[in-house]
Structures are given as C-alpha cells and as structure tokens.
Amino acid sequence: MKKVSTLIYLYILFVFVIAGCNNADTEIKEVNLQGLNNDIKTFVDKIKNSNGLYLYSPVGDKQYLIVNYSNVLQGEEAKFLDSIKAQILDQTLIINFEELGTHDYTDKRLENIRIFNLGKVREYEKIQIFKNGKETEFDLVGG
C-alpha cells in the first residue's frame, strides 16, 4: 500500500512540475529574406527606408520580427541589435533585445535589416517587447 501511495504522490508532483513549467525560453531564429515568400519580401521592401521594429503577422501563418537599422545620417550614431532573447510566460511571448550604437560606420556589428521567425500565433496570445529593459511597441504591424 505504501508503494501505491508513493507512486500516486510522485505522479501528482510530476503533474505540478510540468504544469508549472510555463516559463519556457523559446528560440527565435534569424532567417534570410531570400528564403521567404513574396508577401514578406513586399512588406520588407515597404519598410526598408525607415528604421524601427516591425511585426509581419499574416493570419494563421508564422510571424516575423523585423529589426531595421539600415538608415543613418552622417554624424549620427548608428544603432545595431546586440542581443535578442525570448520566452513564453503565461501565454505571452516576451522579447528582450539590447540595442547599442556606434559612430564607427565600419563596425562589423552594423547590419541592415534582420528578420526573426517568431513561430505561429497559436503558441502564445500576445507579444511584449522590451528594448534595453524598457517596454516598447512595434512601429508597424502588417501581414
């Protein structure tokens, strides 16, 4: 009888541990524009002249985060994406990224448009995005 109660206790504990693991890191993968469909290429073409954070979100399909720092005026600080991390917490995709800047326009960290696959909407209900620890918004959402 003691074995059965121990097994039941372990099973219940296992269920609680699994249910409590709702704070999972998720991998957001950088993708190459050339490998994407024409719809997202058209969206990127429309926003390529404006720096910012963009969400491409077609109904029922994968979503993409687009980070554009390709435009800088001579003498201004050029911004770039230093790091990006994501996790799903309580049905919310939380994206944290660090933005840095430089006046060295030959810096190898400077890149044009970067695109990240965020997966499908059904994996989460909403998105929160943080730049350098402060909550921010997308400059445009399309799809």
NORMO-V409927 format. One record per helix or strand of 2 or more residues. SS is the DSSP state (H for helix, E for strand). FROM is the first residue (numbers start at 1). TO is the last residue. If there is no record, write none. Layout:
SS,FROM,TO ; SS,FROM,TO
This chain:
H,2,20 ; E,23,26 ; E,29,31 ; H,33,35 ; H,38,47 ; E,52,57 ; E,62,68 ; E,78,89 ; E,92,102 ; E,113,120 ; H,121,123 ; E,126,131 ; E,134,136 ; E,140,142
